[in-house]
Amino acid sequence: MSSVTDAHAANVLRGHKATLTNPNTSTEAKEHSAQILTQADEPYDHSFDSGAGMRGRTSMDSNDSEDMHDRVVVGEDGMMVDGKNINNVVRGHKAALNNPNVSEEAKDRSRAVLEELGAY
């Protein structure tokens, strides 16, 4: 097999692994990806959940009454907010402030989060 074909196959398998960890994918899609990975003898984490509890969630759905500092932890990869890299959280909220398609309510929430993180 050529290196281009090998690279393509590796990318396809990575895509199926990503499907298993994406909370927005359907149970059917996850089952299909698991089947493809099994057929390819590719190891993967069998503990994926159906994602039903996470579908359609946004950062705004989290408990707004809890303070941001209660959700910030320091891990091996640096500071994390709700399991997400803090730098990515800050970038996302800053992008929301500059996006004309974002409502004022969402922009206010982003400002509040940035203030709590000391990034505004």
DSSP file (Angstrom, degrees, kcal/mol; ACC not computed):
  #  RESIDUE AA STRUCTURE BP1 BP2  ACC     N-H-->O    O-->H-N    N-H-->O    O-->H-N    TCO  KAPPA ALPHA  PHI   PSI    X-CA   Y-CA   Z-CA
    1    1 A M              0   0    0      0, 0.0     2,-0.0     0, 0.0     0, 0.0   0.000 360.0 360.0 360.0 142.5    0.0    0.0    0.0
    2    2 A S     >  -     0   0    0      1,-0.1     4,-2.5     4,-0.0     5,-0.2  -0.312 360.0-112.5 -77.0 163.6    1.3    3.5   -0.8
    3    3 A S  H  > S+     0   0    0      1,-0.2     4,-2.4     2,-0.2     5,-0.2   0.828 118.0  55.9 -66.5 -30.1    2.0    6.0    1.9
    4    4 A V  H  > S+     0   0    0      2,-0.2     4,-2.3     1,-0.2    -1,-0.2   0.926 109.7  45.2 -65.8 -44.3   -0.9    8.2    0.7
    5    5 A T  H  > S+     0   0    0      2,-0.2     4,-2.6     1,-0.2    -2,-0.2   0.901 113.3  50.4 -65.6 -41.4   -3.3    5.3    1.0
    6    6 A D  H  X S+     0   0    0     -4,-2.5     4,-2.4     2,-0.2    -2,-0.2   0.915 110.8  49.2 -61.7 -42.9   -1.9    4.5    4.5
    7    7 A A  H  X S+     0   0    0     -4,-2.4     4,-2.3     2,-0.2    -2,-0.2   0.906 111.1  49.8 -64.0 -41.2   -2.3    8.1    5.5
    8    8 A H  H  X S+     0   0    0     -4,-2.3     4,-2.5     2,-0.2    -2,-0.2   0.935 110.9  49.0 -62.9 -45.9   -5.9    8.1    4.3
    9    9 A A  H  X S+     0   0    0     -4,-2.6     4,-2.3     1,-0.2    -2,-0.2   0.901 110.8  50.7 -61.0 -41.1   -6.7    4.9    6.1
   10   10 A A  H  X S+     0   0    0     -4,-2.4     4,-2.3     1,-0.2    -1,-0.2   0.900 110.4  49.7 -64.1 -40.1   -5.2    6.3    9.3
   11   11 A N  H  X S+     0   0    0     -4,-2.3     4,-2.2     2,-0.2    -2,-0.2   0.895 109.2  51.8 -65.6 -39.7   -7.2    9.5    9.0
   12   12 A V  H  X S+     0   0    0     -4,-2.5     4,-1.9     2,-0.2    -2,-0.2   0.929 111.2  47.2 -62.0 -45.2  -10.4    7.5    8.4
   13   13 A L  H  X S+     0   0    0     -4,-2.3     4,-2.2     1,-0.2    -2,-0.2   0.893 110.2  52.7 -65.1 -39.2   -9.8    5.5   11.6
   14   14 A R  H  X S+     0   0    0     -4,-2.3     4,-2.5     1,-0.2    -1,-0.2   0.898 107.3  53.3 -61.7 -39.2   -9.0    8.7   13.6
   15   15 A G  H  X S+     0   0    0     -4,-2.2     4,-1.9     1,-0.2    -1,-0.2   0.894 108.2  49.1 -62.5 -40.0  -12.3   10.1   12.4
   16   16 A H  H  X S+     0   0    0     -4,-1.9     4,-1.3     2,-0.2    -1,-0.2   0.882 110.5  50.6 -68.0 -37.0  -14.1    7.0   13.7
   17   17 A K  H  X S+     0   0    0     -4,-2.2     4,-1.0     1,-0.2    -2,-0.2   0.904 109.2  51.8 -65.0 -39.5  -12.3    7.3   17.0
   18   18 A A  H >X S+     0   0    0     -4,-2.5     4,-1.1     1,-0.2     3,-0.5   0.879 103.5  58.4 -63.6 -37.2  -13.3   11.0   17.2
   19   19 A T  H 3< S+     0   0    0     -4,-1.9     3,-0.5     1,-0.2    -1,-0.2   0.880 101.8  55.5 -58.8 -38.3  -17.0   10.0   16.5
   20   20 A L  H 3< S+     0   0    0     -4,-1.3    -1,-0.2     1,-0.2    29,-0.2   0.816 113.1  40.1 -66.2 -30.3  -16.9    7.8   19.6
   21   21 A T  H << S+     0   0    0     -4,-1.0    -1,-0.2    -3,-0.5    -2,-0.2   0.518  89.5 102.7 -98.1  -5.7  -15.8   10.7   21.9
   22   22 A N    ><  -     0   0    0     -4,-1.1     3,-1.4    -3,-0.5     8,-0.1  -0.685  58.2-156.9 -81.9 117.5  -18.0   13.4   20.3
   23   23 A P  T 3  S+     0   0    0      0, 0.0    31,-0.3     0, 0.0    -1,-0.2   0.653  89.2  61.4 -68.9 -12.7  -21.0   14.1   22.6
   24   24 A N  T 3  S+     0   0    0     31,-0.1     2,-0.2    30,-0.1    -5,-0.1   0.460  83.1  96.5 -93.5  -0.9  -23.0   15.5   19.7
   25   25 A T  S <  S-     0   0    0     -3,-1.4    30,-0.1    -6,-0.2     2,-0.0  -0.625  78.1-109.4 -90.5 150.8  -22.9   12.3   17.6
   26   26 A S     >  -     0   0    0     -2,-0.2     4,-2.1     1,-0.1     5,-0.2  -0.239  22.8-113.4 -73.4 162.3  -25.9    9.9   17.6
   27   27 A T  H  > S+     0   0    0      1,-0.2     4,-2.7     2,-0.2     5,-0.2   0.890 118.4  55.3 -60.4 -40.4  -25.8    6.4   19.1
   28   28 A E  H  > S+     0   0    0      1,-0.2     4,-2.4     2,-0.2    -1,-0.2   0.909 107.4  48.6 -61.6 -42.4  -26.1    4.9   15.7
   29   29 A A  H  > S+     0   0    0      2,-0.2     4,-2.5     1,-0.2    -1,-0.2   0.899 112.2  49.2 -64.7 -40.2  -23.1    6.8   14.4
   30   30 A K  H  X S+     0   0    0     -4,-2.1     4,-2.5     2,-0.2    -2,-0.2   0.910 111.1  49.4 -65.9 -41.3  -21.1    5.7   17.4
   31   31 A E  H  X S+     0   0    0     -4,-2.7     4,-2.1     2,-0.2    -2,-0.2   0.905 111.4  49.7 -64.1 -40.4  -22.1    2.1   16.9
   32   32 A H  H  X S+     0   0    0     -4,-2.4     4,-2.3     2,-0.2    -2,-0.2   0.932 111.9  47.6 -62.8 -46.0  -21.2    2.3   13.3
   33   33 A S  H  X S+     0   0    0     -4,-2.5     4,-2.5     1,-0.2    -2,-0.2   0.896 110.5  52.0 -63.6 -39.8  -17.8    3.7   14.1
   34   34 A A  H  X S+     0   0    0     -4,-2.5     4,-2.2     1,-0.2    -1,-0.2   0.899 109.6  50.4 -62.1 -39.7  -17.2    1.1   16.8
   35   35 A Q  H  X S+     0   0    0     -4,-2.1     4,-2.5     2,-0.2    -2,-0.2   0.918 110.6  48.6 -64.5 -43.8  -18.0   -1.6   14.2
   36   36 A I  H  X S+     0   0    0     -4,-2.3     4,-1.7     1,-0.2    -2,-0.2   0.921 112.6  48.2 -62.1 -44.6  -15.6   -0.2   11.7
   37   37 A L  H  <>S+     0   0    0     -4,-2.5     5,-2.8     1,-0.2    -1,-0.2   0.880 111.3  50.4 -65.5 -37.8  -12.8    0.0   14.3
   38   38 A T  H ><5S+     0   0    0     -4,-2.2     3,-1.6     1,-0.2    -1,-0.2   0.925 109.6  50.3 -64.7 -44.7  -13.5   -3.5   15.4
   39   39 A Q  H 3<5S+     0   0    0     -4,-2.5    -1,-0.2     1,-0.3    -2,-0.2   0.821 111.1  49.6 -62.8 -30.7  -13.3   -4.8   11.8
   40   40 A A  T 3<5S-     0   0    0     -4,-1.7    -1,-0.3    -5,-0.2    -2,-0.2   0.382 110.7-123.3 -88.1   4.2  -10.0   -3.0   11.3
   41   41 A D  T < 5 +     0   0    0     -3,-1.6    -3,-0.2     1,-0.2    -2,-0.1   0.855  59.4 154.2  53.6  36.9   -8.6   -4.5   14.6
   42   42 A E      < -     0   0    0     -5,-2.8    -1,-0.2    -6,-0.2    -2,-0.1  -0.851  43.9-125.4 -97.5 124.1   -8.1   -0.9   15.8
   43   43 A P        +     0   0    0      0, 0.0     2,-0.3     0, 0.0    -5,-0.0  -0.403  40.0 161.8 -69.0 144.2   -8.0   -0.5   19.6
   44   44 A Y        -     0   0    0     -2,-0.1     2,-0.6   -24,-0.0   -27,-0.0  -0.973  47.6 -84.0-155.3 164.9  -10.4    2.1   21.0
   45   45 A D    >   -     0   0    0     -2,-0.3     3,-0.7     1,-0.1     0, 0.0  -0.643  33.2-165.1 -76.8 115.4  -12.1    3.1   24.2
   46   46 A H  T 3  S+     0   0    0     -2,-0.6    -1,-0.1     1,-0.2   -12,-0.0   0.458  72.9  82.6 -80.7  -0.8  -15.2    0.9   24.6
   47   47 A S  T 3   +     0   0    0      2,-0.0    -1,-0.2     0, 0.0    -2,-0.1   0.194  56.5 138.7 -93.6  18.8  -16.6    3.1   27.3
   48   48 A F    <   -     0   0    0     -3,-0.7     2,-0.2   -18,-0.1   -27,-0.1  -0.330  45.0-139.3 -61.0 144.0  -18.2    5.7   25.0
   49   49 A D        -     0   0    0    -29,-0.2    -1,-0.1     1,-0.1   -19,-0.0  -0.540  25.9-101.1 -98.8 174.0  -21.6    6.8   26.2
   50   50 A S        -     0   0    0     -2,-0.2   -20,-0.1     1,-0.1    -1,-0.1   0.697  41.6-134.9 -68.2 -18.0  -24.6    7.4   23.9
   51   51 A G    >>  +     0   0    0    -25,-0.1     4,-1.5     1,-0.1     3,-1.2   0.440  68.9 125.0  79.5  -3.0  -24.1   11.1   24.1
   52   52 A A  T 34 S+     0   0    0      1,-0.3     3,-0.1     2,-0.2    -1,-0.1   0.857  70.2  52.5 -61.6 -35.0  -27.8   11.6   24.7
   53   53 A G  T 34 S+     0   0    0      1,-0.2    -1,-0.3     3,-0.0    -2,-0.0   0.692 114.8  41.5 -74.4 -16.6  -27.2   13.6   27.9
   54   54 A M  T X4 S+     0   0    0     -3,-1.2     3,-2.3   -31,-0.3    -2,-0.2   0.609  80.4 123.2-104.2 -15.2  -24.8   16.0   26.2
   55   55 A R  T 3< S+     0   0    0     -4,-1.5   -31,-0.1     1,-0.3     3,-0.1  -0.214  85.6   4.6 -55.9 129.7  -26.5   16.6   22.9
   56   56 A G  T 3  S+     0   0    0      1,-0.2    -1,-0.3     0, 0.0     2,-0.1   0.535  92.6 145.5  77.3   6.8  -27.2   20.3   22.3
   57   57 A R    <   -     0   0    0     -3,-2.3     2,-0.3     2,-0.0    -1,-0.2  -0.480  25.1-173.2 -76.5 148.1  -25.4   21.4   25.4
   58   58 A T    >   -     0   0    0     -2,-0.1     3,-1.7    -3,-0.1     4,-0.3  -0.829  43.7 -99.3-129.0 172.0  -23.5   24.7   25.4
   59   59 A S  G >  S+     0   0    0     -2,-0.3     3,-0.9     1,-0.3    -2,-0.0   0.753 122.0  64.9 -64.3 -20.9  -21.3   26.3   28.0
   60   60 A M  G 3  S+     0   0    0      1,-0.2    -1,-0.3     3,-0.0     4,-0.2   0.690  89.1  67.9 -73.2 -18.1  -24.3   28.4   28.9
   61   61 A D  G <  S+     0   0    0     -3,-1.7    -1,-0.2     2,-0.1    -2,-0.2   0.637  77.6 102.4 -77.7 -13.5  -26.1   25.2   30.1
   62   62 A S  S <  S-     0   0    0     -3,-0.9     2,-0.7    -4,-0.3     3,-0.0  -0.227  98.1 -75.1 -67.7 163.8  -23.7   24.7   33.0
   63   63 A N    >   -     0   0    0      1,-0.2     3,-1.2     2,-0.1    -1,-0.2  -0.442  45.1-164.8 -63.9 105.4  -24.9   25.7   36.5
   64   64 A D  T 3  S+     0   0    0     -2,-0.7    -1,-0.2     1,-0.2     4,-0.1   0.694  81.0  67.1 -68.6 -18.4  -24.7   29.5   36.3
   65   65 A S  T 3  S+     0   0    0      2,-0.1     2,-0.3    -3,-0.0    -1,-0.2   0.726  84.6  84.2 -77.1 -20.2  -24.9   29.9   40.1
   66   66 A E  S <  S-     0   0    0     -3,-1.2     2,-0.1     1,-0.1     5,-0.0  -0.602  86.8-112.6 -83.9 145.6  -21.6   28.2   40.7
   67   67 A D    >   -     0   0    0     -2,-0.3     3,-1.1     1,-0.1     4,-0.4  -0.414  17.9-122.8 -74.9 150.5  -18.5   30.4   40.5
   68   68 A M  G >> S+     0   0    0      1,-0.3     3,-1.9     2,-0.2     4,-0.7   0.869 110.0  62.6 -60.0 -37.8  -16.0   29.9   37.7
   69   69 A H  G 34 S+     0   0    0      1,-0.3     3,-0.3     2,-0.2    -1,-0.3   0.740  95.3  61.3 -65.6 -19.0  -13.2   29.3   40.2
   70   70 A D  G <4 S+     0   0    0     -3,-1.1    -1,-0.3     1,-0.2    -2,-0.2   0.694 108.4  43.6 -74.7 -18.0  -15.0   26.2   41.5
   71   71 A R  T <4 S+     0   0    0     -3,-1.9    11,-1.8    -4,-0.4     2,-0.5   0.449  92.6  96.4-105.8  -2.9  -14.8   24.7   38.0
   72   72 A V  E  <  +A   81   0A   0     -4,-0.7     2,-0.3    -3,-0.3     9,-0.2  -0.773  48.6 171.2 -92.7 128.5  -11.1   25.6   37.3
   73   73 A V  E     -A   80   0A   0      7,-2.7     7,-3.7    -2,-0.5     2,-0.6  -0.941  31.6-126.1-131.7 155.8   -8.5   22.9   38.0
   74   74 A V  E     +A   79   0A   0     -2,-0.3     5,-0.2     5,-0.2     2,-0.2  -0.913  39.7 165.4-103.9 121.3   -4.8   22.6   37.2
   75   75 A G  E >   -A   78   0A   0      3,-2.6     3,-1.6    -2,-0.6     0, 0.0  -0.510  55.0 -79.0-120.2-171.2   -4.0   19.4   35.4
   76   76 A E  T 3  S+     0   0    0      1,-0.3     3,-0.1    -2,-0.2    -2,-0.0   0.822 129.4  50.4 -60.8 -32.2   -1.0   18.0   33.4
   77   77 A D  T 3  S-     0   0    0      1,-0.4    -1,-0.3     0, 0.0     2,-0.2   0.218 122.5 -98.8 -92.6  14.8   -2.0   20.0   30.4
   78   78 A G  E <  S-A   75   0A   0     -3,-1.6    -3,-2.6     7,-0.1    -1,-0.4  -0.622  76.2  -6.9 101.5-164.5   -2.3   23.3   32.3
   79   79 A M  E     -A   74   0A   0     -5,-0.2     7,-2.4    -2,-0.2     2,-0.4  -0.451  66.0-165.5 -72.2 139.0   -5.3   25.0   33.7
   80   80 A M  E     -AB  73  85A   0     -7,-3.7    -7,-2.7     5,-0.2     2,-0.5  -0.955  14.6-157.4-127.1 144.3   -8.7   23.5   32.7
   81   81 A V  E >  S-AB  72  84A   0      3,-3.3     3,-2.0    -2,-0.4    -9,-0.2  -0.986  85.8 -21.0-119.5 118.3  -12.3   24.8   33.0
   82   82 A D  T 3  S-     0   0    0    -11,-1.8    -1,-0.1    -2,-0.5   -10,-0.1   0.864 130.5 -50.1  50.2  38.8  -14.9   22.0   33.0
   83   83 A G  T 3  S+     0   0    0    -12,-0.3     2,-0.4     1,-0.3    -1,-0.3   0.562 118.0 114.0  80.1   8.4  -12.3   19.7   31.4
   84   84 A K  E <  S-B   81   0A   0     -3,-2.0    -3,-3.3     1,-0.0    -1,-0.3  -0.891  78.6 -98.0-115.1 144.6  -11.4   22.2   28.7
   85   85 A N  E >>  -B   80   0A   0     -2,-0.4     4,-1.9    -5,-0.2     3,-0.5  -0.375  30.8-136.0 -59.1 128.7   -8.1   24.0   28.2
   86   86 A I  H 3> S+     0   0    0     -7,-2.4     4,-2.6     1,-0.3     5,-0.2   0.832 102.2  57.5 -61.7 -33.8   -8.5   27.4   29.7
   87   87 A N  H 3> S+     0   0    0     -8,-0.3     4,-2.5     1,-0.2    -1,-0.3   0.893 107.7  47.7 -64.3 -38.0   -6.7   29.1   26.8
   88   88 A N  H <> S+     0   0    0     -3,-0.5     4,-2.4     2,-0.2    -2,-0.2   0.874 110.3  52.4 -68.9 -36.6   -9.3   27.7   24.4
   89   89 A V  H  X S+     0   0    0     -4,-1.9     4,-2.2     2,-0.2    -2,-0.2   0.940 111.6  46.1 -62.5 -47.1  -12.1   28.8   26.8
   90   90 A V  H  X S+     0   0    0     -4,-2.6     4,-2.6     1,-0.2     5,-0.2   0.934 112.6  50.0 -61.8 -46.9  -10.8   32.3   26.8
   91   91 A R  H  X S+     0   0    0     -4,-2.5     4,-2.4     1,-0.2    -1,-0.2   0.906 110.6  50.6 -59.0 -42.0  -10.3   32.4   23.0
   92   92 A G  H  X S+     0   0    0     -4,-2.4     4,-1.9     2,-0.2    -1,-0.2   0.908 111.9  45.8 -63.8 -42.7  -13.9   31.1   22.5
   93   93 A H  H  X S+     0   0    0     -4,-2.2     4,-1.5     2,-0.2    -1,-0.2   0.879 112.6  50.6 -70.2 -36.7  -15.4   33.8   24.7
   94   94 A K  H  X S+     0   0    0     -4,-2.6     4,-1.1     1,-0.2    -2,-0.2   0.898 109.7  51.2 -65.3 -38.9  -13.3   36.5   23.1
   95   95 A A  H  X S+     0   0    0     -4,-2.4     4,-0.6    -5,-0.2     3,-0.5   0.891 105.7  55.9 -63.7 -38.7  -14.4   35.4   19.7
   96   96 A A  H >< S+     0   0    0     -4,-1.9     3,-0.8     1,-0.2     6,-0.2   0.875 102.7  55.9 -61.4 -37.1  -18.0   35.5   20.9
   97   97 A L  H 3< S+     0   0    0     -4,-1.5    -1,-0.2     1,-0.2    -2,-0.2   0.822 112.7  41.5 -64.7 -30.4  -17.6   39.1   21.8
   98   98 A N  H 3< S+     0   0    0     -4,-1.1    -1,-0.2    -3,-0.5    -2,-0.2   0.428  91.4 101.1 -97.1  -0.3  -16.5   40.0   18.3
   99   99 A N    X<  -     0   0    0     -3,-0.8     3,-1.6    -4,-0.6     8,-0.1  -0.770  58.9-156.3 -91.3 118.2  -19.0   37.8   16.4
  100  100 A P  T 3  S+     0   0    0      0, 0.0    -1,-0.1     0, 0.0    -4,-0.0   0.670  91.6  62.6 -67.1 -14.3  -21.9   39.9   15.1
  101  101 A N  T 3  S+     0   0    0      2,-0.1     2,-0.4    -3,-0.0    -5,-0.1   0.468  83.3  95.5 -88.4  -1.6  -24.1   36.7   15.1
  102  102 A V  S <  S-     0   0    0     -3,-1.6     5,-0.0    -6,-0.2     0, 0.0  -0.753  78.8-118.7 -93.5 135.0  -23.9   36.3   18.8
  103  103 A S     >  -     0   0    0     -2,-0.4     4,-2.2     1,-0.1     5,-0.1  -0.221  20.3-115.3 -68.1 159.5  -26.7   37.7   20.9
  104  104 A E  H  > S+     0   0    0      1,-0.2     4,-2.6     2,-0.2     5,-0.2   0.858 116.9  57.4 -63.3 -35.0  -26.1   40.5   23.5
  105  105 A E  H  > S+     0   0    0      2,-0.2     4,-1.9     1,-0.2    -1,-0.2   0.925 108.7  44.8 -61.4 -44.7  -27.2   38.0   26.2
  106  106 A A  H  > S+     0   0    0      2,-0.2     4,-2.3     1,-0.2    -2,-0.2   0.875 112.0  52.7 -67.6 -37.0  -24.5   35.6   25.2
  107  107 A K  H  X S+     0   0    0     -4,-2.2     4,-2.5     2,-0.2    -2,-0.2   0.898 107.6  52.0 -65.2 -39.1  -21.9   38.4   24.9
  108  108 A D  H  X S+     0   0    0     -4,-2.6     4,-2.2     2,-0.2    -2,-0.2   0.911 110.0  49.0 -61.6 -41.9  -22.8   39.5   28.5
  109  109 A R  H  X S+     0   0    0     -4,-1.9     4,-2.4     2,-0.2    -2,-0.2   0.904 110.7  50.4 -64.0 -41.4  -22.2   35.9   29.7
  110  110 A S  H  X S+     0   0    0     -4,-2.3     4,-2.6     2,-0.2    -2,-0.2   0.902 109.2  51.2 -64.3 -40.5  -18.9   35.8   27.8
  111  111 A R  H  X S+     0   0    0     -4,-2.5     4,-2.6     1,-0.2    -1,-0.2   0.923 110.1  50.1 -60.6 -43.3  -17.8   39.0   29.4
  112  112 A A  H  X S+     0   0    0     -4,-2.2     4,-2.4     2,-0.2    -2,-0.2   0.913 111.5  47.5 -62.5 -43.1  -18.7   37.7   32.8
  113  113 A V  H  X S+     0   0    0     -4,-2.4     4,-1.9     2,-0.2    -1,-0.2   0.929 112.5  49.2 -63.9 -44.7  -16.7   34.5   32.3
  114  114 A L  H  <>S+     0   0    0     -4,-2.6     5,-3.3     1,-0.2     6,-0.6   0.885 110.9  50.5 -63.2 -38.3  -13.7   36.5   31.0
  115  115 A E  H ><5S+     0   0    0     -4,-2.6     3,-1.0     4,-0.2    -1,-0.2   0.922 109.3  50.7 -64.3 -43.3  -13.9   38.8   34.0
  116  116 A E  H 3<5S+     0   0    0     -4,-2.4    -1,-0.2     1,-0.3    -2,-0.2   0.845 113.0  46.3 -62.5 -33.1  -14.0   35.8   36.4
  117  117 A L  T 3<5S-     0   0    0     -4,-1.9    -1,-0.3    -5,-0.2    -2,-0.2   0.502 114.2-119.0 -86.7  -4.0  -10.9   34.3   34.6
  118  118 A G  T < 5S+     0   0    0     -3,-1.0    -3,-0.2    -4,-0.5    -2,-0.1   0.788  83.9 114.4  72.9  27.5   -9.2   37.7   34.7
  119  119 A A      <       0   0    0     -5,-3.3    -4,-0.2    -6,-0.2    -5,-0.1   0.211 360.0 360.0-114.7  14.0   -9.0   37.9   31.0
  120  120 A Y              0   0    0     -6,-0.6    -5,-0.2    -5,-0.1    -1,-0.1   0.377 360.0 360.0-126.8 360.0  -11.2   40.9   30.3
